Amino acid sequence: MPGLLKATAALARYDQMLGSLHNSELFLTPLRGQEAVVSSRMESIISTLDEILQLEAGYDDDNASAPLEFRSDAIETLLYRRALNTAQSRLEQGQPLSESLLKSIHRQLLSFGRGADKSPGAYKHEQNYIGERGSRKVSFVPVAPEHLAGGMEALF
């Protein structure tokens, strides 16, 4: 309980600090960028916050000679970040969390890169598994494709 109270107090101070800023996005944007970089690594997409910020700023001169794979990873991370920002914006505007919103964000996320040819905006058609790369050890089996639509409908 003491740890929970300490964390709650810290969040309250953080919330108060954000409320007093004229534009809290100036503080939150780099944190969201770093979160996008770290989250993308789960998908074996390797990029840096500097690359993402350079892409967003339209800066391209130093990256012109970078390998295509390297640039694709940075672009995919940028798309992830933009998809999250779009989702947040639509939710703040009052659009409910829905199948339509989720699929449109998925289309935006997979508009370029490795997923662009894998049915962006559609549910999976094949069973997938989560486990250790290179081994046959499976740690989690997600819902089967034939049950996914019903499960998502129940979620919404």
C-alpha positions in Angstrom: 0.0 0.0 0.0 2.8 2.6 0.7 4.1 2.1 -2.8 0.7 2.6 -4.3 0.2 5.8 -2.3 3.6 7.1 -3.4 2.8 6.3 -7.0 -0.6 8.0 -6.8 1.0 11.1 -5.2 3.6 11.2 -8.0 0.9 10.9 -10.7 -1.1 13.7 -9.0 2.0 16.0 -9.1 2.6 15.1 -12.7 -1.0 15.8 -13.6 -0.8 19.2 -11.8 2.4 20.1 -13.7 0.8 19.2 -17.1 -2.2 21.3 -16.2 -0.1 24.3 -15.5 1.8 24.1 -18.8 0.5 26.3 -21.7 1.0 23.4 -24.1 1.4 20.0 -22.5 2.0 18.4 -25.9 5.5 20.0 -25.9 6.3 17.7 -22.9 4.3 14.7 -23.9 5.4 14.4 -27.6 8.9 13.1 -26.9 7.6 10.6 -24.4 5.1 9.3 -26.9 7.9 9.1 -29.5 10.1 7.1 -27.1 7.1 4.8 -26.3 6.7 4.2 -30.1 10.3 3.3 -30.5 10.3 0.8 -27.5 6.9 -0.7 -28.5 8.0 -1.2 -32.1 11.0 -3.2 -30.9 8.5 -6.0 -29.9 7.8 -6.4 -33.6 11.6 -6.4 -34.4 11.4 -2.9 -35.8 14.5 -1.1 -34.7 14.7 2.7 -34.9 15.7 5.7 -32.7 13.8 8.7 -31.4 16.2 10.9 -33.4 15.2 9.1 -36.6 11.5 9.5 -35.9 11.9 13.2 -35.1 14.0 13.8 -38.3 11.3 12.0 -40.4 8.5 14.1 -38.8 10.5 17.3 -39.5 11.0 16.3 -43.1 14.7 16.1 -42.6 16.2 13.7 -45.2 19.7 14.7 -46.2 21.7 12.6 -43.7 19.6 9.5 -44.3 19.7 9.5 -48.1 22.5 6.9 -48.0 21.0 4.8 -45.2 19.9 1.2 -46.1 16.3 0.8 -47.2 15.6 -1.6 -44.3 16.8 1.0 -41.8 14.7 3.7 -43.2 11.6 1.4 -43.4 11.9 0.6 -39.7 12.0 4.3 -38.9 9.0 4.9 -41.1 7.1 2.0 -39.6 7.7 3.4 -36.1 6.6 6.8 -37.3 3.4 5.3 -38.7 2.8 3.5 -35.3 3.2 6.9 -33.5 0.8 8.6 -35.9 -1.8 5.9 -35.7 -1.8 6.2 -31.9 -2.1 10.0 -32.2 -5.0 9.6 -34.6 -6.8 7.2 -32.3 -6.3 9.5 -29.3 -7.6 12.5 -31.3 -10.7 10.7 -32.5 -11.5 9.4 -29.0 -11.1 12.9 -27.6 -13.5 14.2 -30.4 -16.1 11.8 -29.1 -15.8 8.9 -31.5 -16.4 5.7 -29.6 -13.9 2.8 -29.5 -15.4 0.7 -32.3 -14.5 -1.8 -34.9 -14.6 1.0 -37.5 -12.0 3.1 -35.5 -9.8 0.1 -34.9 -9.7 -1.0 -38.5 -9.1 2.6 -39.8 -6.1 2.9 -37.4 -4.9 -0.5 -38.5 -5.0 0.7 -42.1 -3.0 3.8 -41.2 -0.5 1.7 -39.3 0.1 -0.7 -42.1 0.0 1.8 -45.0 3.7 1.2 -45.6 6.3 -1.4 -44.9 6.2 -5.1 -44.0 2.5 -5.1 -43.3 1.3 -3.1 -46.3 0.5 -6.3 -48.2 -1.2 -8.1 -45.3 -4.8 -6.9 -45.4 -4.5 -3.6 -43.5 -7.8 -2.9 -41.8 -8.9 -6.5 -41.7 -8.8 -9.2 -39.1 -6.3 -12.0 -39.4 -7.1 -15.0 -41.5 -4.5 -17.4 -40.2 -3.7 -18.6 -36.7 -0.7 -17.0 -35.1 1.3 -17.9 -32.0 3.6 -16.1 -29.5 6.8 -17.7 -28.4 10.5 -17.7 -28.4 12.0 -16.9 -31.8 13.9 -19.8 -33.2 12.4 -22.4 -30.9 9.2 -24.4 -31.0 8.2 -23.2 -27.5 4.8 -21.4 -27.6 3.9 -19.3 -24.7 0.6 -17.9 -25.9 -2.0 -18.9 -28.5 -4.2 -15.9 -29.4 -7.9 -16.4 -30.4 -8.5 -18.4 -33.6 -9.4 -16.3 -36.7 -12.9 -17.9 -36.9 -13.7 -16.6 -33.3 -12.0 -13.2 -33.6 -14.9 -11.2 -35.1 -17.3 -12.4 -32.4 -14.7 -11.7 -29.7 -14.1 -8.2 -31.0 -17.8 -7.5 -31.2 -18.2 -8.6 -27.5 -15.3 -6.3 -26.6 -16.9 -3.2 -28.2 
